[in-house]
Amino acid sequence: MTSVKLDKQHLDTADTLNRIIRTRIPFMSKRWTKKRVAHNENWDGKDENEQIYFTDLKVGYDFVKTLDIQLIDGREFSKDFQNEKDKILINESAVEIMGLENPVGTTVRQADRDVEIIGILKDFHYESFYQEVKPCLFQLNEKPTDVLVKIAKDNPKQTLDYIRQLDKKYNYGVPFDFNFLEQAS
């Protein structure tokens, strides 16, 4: 997907769009060939000698709603709360590998800062459908470079044409590139 400067209010005016978020996740970008792996995390009960690797994904507000991801416990990121950059969501695989019984509210030390687990997401394929779902930490990034748009099934061609026009207006000279989640490999 192209790096965009599309304004959310422009896209939200189209009645064929269900929801829009800014995000940076693997199935969204062909350019993202190397995912960030977090391995400096510590929490109560973790063996200091054990190295556990997590995929570290940056997401925007409404990520959970837009992708219809099941929130098992806690909450997603919200503008109604302060310091959301000091919060994380984790998936079921992360809960399992961390050995946490009640993960929401747990403090995790990430390199030089403490973050709080605020929500648990049901495992979902954020990479290829052919890969095993890995333990994952989701962190808020209010200014990601990609846009994820959920469109209504009624008229995808008209909706893509509308988005293409906006992209051309705000990203003049940058090729418009898109893909569908169903096409992720």
Helices and strands as residue ranges (DSSP letters): H 8-12, E 17-24, G 26-28, E 37-38, E 41-42, E 54-59, H 63-66, E 71-74, G 84-86, E 87-91, H 92-98, E 107-110, E 113-121, E 136-140, E 146-151, H 156-170, G 181-183
